[in-house]
């Protein structure tokens, strides 16, 4: 007998309304992967990620996404891309520890 497998996880672009859920996911990884001091840095990143300085470079565009499972944000991450130097850099990728 075969069971029908339904994918209930999607990846979509980050929206400002995702901020609290992303912060919850981030905090779930404190102190194992992040420090308490990094919470405010991550919050500032979410508020301003398209004007971020990443690894010493201002990137023209940062692409940031959330992972949703059954309509719940369980993770987030993205990358910045500098067209002048043709360099991409990963940006704040994480998954809520309850889902890793």
N, C-alpha and C positions, 0 to 999 in steps of 0.2 A: 504494500500500500504506500502511495506517495503522499507526502504532506505538502500543502501549498505554503510556500515561504513568501511572506510579504515584507518588503523593505519599508521600514518606518523611519529611516534615518535619511536626512537630506543635508546638503551643504548649500548655503545661500549667502548672499552678501550681508555684511554687518549693517544693522540699522541702529540709530541712537537709542531706540527702545530696548536694545539687547544689552545695554551697558550693565544693568544690575545683575543679570544672569551671568554675564562674563566675569564680573567681579566675584560672584559666588563661586564660580568654577576656579578662578584664580586662588581665592582664599582657601579652597579645599586642599590646595597643594602647599600651603604654608604649615609647617616650616620645612617639609621634606625637600621641595624643589625651589621654593621662593622664600624670601624673608618678609617679615612684617613691614619693613621699610619699603619694600618694592610694591606694596599694594597701592600707595598713592601715586607712584610712578606709572603703574599700569593704568590707573584711573585717568591720569593726564594723557597717556597715550591714546586711550579710547576716545577722549574728548577732542584730540587734536591730531589724529594719526596722519592726516593728509598734509600736515606741515611739520612732520617729525624729522629730527636729525637721527639717522640710523648709521651706526658705525662711522661717524664723522662726515657723512654725506647727506645733503638734503635731497630726498628723492622726489621726483616730479609727481609720482603717483604711488600711493600705497593701496594695495588690494587686500581687503580684510574680510573674513568670512566667519560664519558660525556654523557649528554642527548641531543639528536639531534631531532629537530622537523622540518620537511621539509628541511633537509640539513643545518639547522642553530643550532649551539650549544646554548642551552638555560639553561644549568646547568651542574654541575659537583659534584663529590663526590667519596668517597671511604673509605677504611679501611686499617689499618696496622695490621699485624699478627706476633706475636712473638712466634715462635715454641718452644723456651726454656721454656717460662712461660705459653704457651697455652692461651695467652690473645690477644683479638682483640680490636682495638680502632677505632672509626670513625675518618675520616680525611677530613676536609674542605668540607663539603657538602653544596651546595647552588643552588638556581634557580634564574635566571634573574627575577627581580621584575615585569617586563612586562609580564611574563608568569606564575606568581604564583597566 
